[in-house]
Each structure stands twice: as structure tokens, then as C-alpha cells.
Amino acid sequence: MISKLDFEGISFIGVYGLCTDTITLIRPDLGKKLSTVERVLNTPVLETTIGRSYLIGVFATGNSTCLVVPYFAEPTEVESVEAHVTCAVYPEKFTALGNLVLANDKACIVSPVLDAEFFQDALGTEVVRAQLGEFLTVGSVGVVTNKAGVLHPQLSDEDIEFVEDVLQISCERATANRGVGYLRLCLLANTKGILAGRETTGPELVRIEDILEG
């Protein structure tokens, strides 16, 4: 299932959430749109903040086993996540973890600025430190599930093959929100469903659905 959505007129919905096959974290105050998130992604949905910020997709990352949040996450926020899934707190200075980590339940690619051993221990998977093309922000240039991934159109064939080999999925290039290659900002997806930003065009929507659900 795929659907388009915006939050208060903003189509960069990936900034405000994080989705795995077991849990969705989403910013508060969505009103009736919360039911769309629940229906499409088909997981328990936790309305929360990270460090009192709505930018959950920027600061949090993880897989179905464990979510990782930065050191400034409030204890009450960590506790609310742990009511659903294990939550690990990354203690180092880099905090935009959603932009720096590309992970599914099989493996994880982290930016060279992060501690790979920490993520290996937390997520319980193989972790590879790498950049993708010119991008150190490896989490921002793709959205991956346990079945497939959509990646930035500027990535090379070698980059695509690298992600496929590490995460053990098929990947293809795509854009969302009228040509945006930073897909993490535009999408929330798991193996059950896909939410795309409202500005995503019809052809973009068809391509994303074909890749992630094909």
C-alpha cells in the first residue's frame, strides 16, 4: 500500500518520523492524519519527540530490533520507546543519526564519522562504515526496507551494488517530492506500506511503489 501525505502542509514527512517493521515513531499533533500513518505502515505508532524536537527522522535510526537516539534524548522519551522496542543512546557528538545511518534488519551502513562497533552491538547486525559516492550522509540518500531500497539518482552503479550487497536487498534509483534525491526526507516505508510526501508526482509514486513493493 502506498499513500501521499503532508504534515501541516510540509511534504518532507520523513523528517518527522522513523519506521521499521515493528514500530513507527512520529511527531505529535497529527490529528486525523495519524490514522493514515497507522493504516498504511501497519505497526504500532508512538507519537513522541527526540530531545523535545519533532525532527525524529533526522535524529533517530535503527531496525526492528533496536532504535538508536542521540545523547540529548530525554529520559522519558527513551522510556517511551523502550515500552515497544530496545532503545540505545549514542553518546558521541554526531547527532543527526537518521541522516548518517542506512539500516534494515539484515545489515547497516554507517557514515565514516560514526562508531561502527556501537551500532553493531546495538542493532545486532553486520555494520559497514562507508560513504556513498560523495555523500557522507548515507542515511539521507536512501530509504531501505527488508525487501528493497530506493536511492539517490546521483549514486553510481557501484554504489547501488554496494548497498545491495551489504543490506542484501535489491535497490534502484528514484526521486520524490518533485525531483528530490534525498529520499529519507520524503518517505516513510517498511515492508508493509509506503508514505510519500504530498508533492511526490504520479510517475515518482509509481516508480517508488514498483521498487519497494515489487
N, C-alpha and C positions, 0 to 999 in steps of 0.2 A: 504494500500500500504506500502511496506517495501523496502528499498534500502540500500546498503552499500556505505560508503563514507569515505574519509580521507581528512584532511586539511594539505596541504604541507607534505604529507607522514605520518602524525600523525593520528592514529586511535582513539585516545581519544577525539572524536568530542564533547562529552558532556561538556568538559572543556570550550569550546569556544562558547557555546550557551545556550539559555533558550527558551523553547517552551510551550505555552499554546494553548487553542483552539481559541484564538483571536489574538495572536501576537507571532512572533518569533524574538528574539534578537540574532544576530550572529556577529561574529568578521568581520572586514572589509577585503578586498583584497582576496575574494574567487574566483573572476573571473567567469568562466563558471559554477563552482560548485554551485553558488548562485541560478541558475535556478533549480537545483535539489532540493535544500532546499525548494524553493517556491512551486515546483510541488508536492513534497511528503507530506509536512506538511500543505500545502493549507491554509496558513494565510498570512497576510501582513508580510513582513520581513524587519526588521530595522537593518542595519549594524551600529554597534556602539562599543564603548568601555565602561568600567566601571573604573573610576579612571585612565583613559588613558591606561588601561590594556586590552588585548584581552581575559582575563580569565573570561568571562561573566558567564559561568556556575558555577564557583567557588564562585563568589561574589553576584550574583543576584538570587532571588527566587520569588515566587508568584503564582497567579492563574489568571483566565480570567478577574477578576475584578481589580486587583491591582498587580503591581510588586514592590518588595522591594529591595533597593540597600543600600550599606553601606555608612557611613558618608563621605567617601572621594570621592564619585562620583562627577564629575564635574557638575556645574550648567547647562552647555549646554547639557550634557548627560541626566540629569534628564528631561530637557525641551524636548529633542527629544523623549524620552519615553512617556512623557505626551501628546504628539501630537497623540498618539494611545490609551493609557490606563493610568489610575491613577498610579502614582509612589510615593511611600513613602520612606523616607530616615531613615534608622535605626541608631540612634545616639550613640549606645553603642560600646564598644571596639571590640566585636567579629564581624568579617567582612566576613568570609567565609560562607555567608548565604546559598549559594547553597548546601553546604555540611552539613548544620545544620538544614535544613527545608525540610520536605516531605509534599507536599500540592497538593490538587486538588480543584475543585470548591465547594466541599461539606464540607471539614474539613481540618485540618492541624495538623501535629505532629512536634513539635519543640524540639530541644535539651534542656536539663535542664539548659544549660548556657545562654539561651536567655530569653527575657522578653515576656511571653505568652500574656500578656494584649496588648502589642504593636501590635502583629501580629493579634490578634482577632479584634482590631479596624481597622487595615489596610486592612485585607483580608475579613472581614465581615463574618467569619465562626467560628465554634467551633474550639478552639485550645487546644491541649493537650501537656503538657511538659512530655517527656519521653525519655529514651534511648531504643534502640532495641538490645537485647542481651547485648554484651559487647561494642556495638558501641554507643558513644555519638554523632557521626557524622551521624545522622539519615537520612540526605538528600543524603549522598554519597552511601548508601547501597540499594537504590531502585529507580525505575522510575515508577511513577504512572500517570494515566490519570483519566478522569471521568468515565471510564468503568472498568479498571483493573490495576494491578500492577505487576511488576517483582521485586523480592527481592533477596538479598544475600543468597547463599546456606547455609551459616553457621547459619542463623536465625532459631530459634526453631519453632515448630508448634504453640506454644503460642504466639510468636512474630508475626507470619503470621496472626493468628486470631485477634490479637490486631489491626494490621494495617487495616485489612478488616473491623473490627467493627467501627473504628474511621473514616476511609475515605469512608466507605460504598461502597466498591468495592470488587471484587474477586482478590486474589493475589496468585502467585506461585513463586517458586524459579527458578532462571535462571542464566546464565553467558553470557558474551560477550567477544569479542576480545581474543579468545582462553583461556577461563577459568577465566576471571576477574570477581570477585563478586561485585566490586564497580561499579554498573551499571550506576550510574549517570555520571560517567566519559566517558561511552562508547556509550550512546544512547541519541537521541532527539526524543521525542514522544508526540503525542496528540491523540485525538480520530479519527483523520483523516489520520494519517500516522506515520511511524517509520523510522528513520535514525539510522543505526548501524555502528559502526566503521568497517573499511575495513578488519581488522583481524578477525572479527566475523566469525566463521565456519558455514558451511551449517546446521548442526544439531542445533547449537545455534540459528541461524536465524529462523529456522522453529519453534523452541520452543518459542522464543520471540514473533513471529507473532501469534502463536496459543493462547498464553496467552493474549496478548494485543488486538488482533482483534477478538478473539474467542467469 
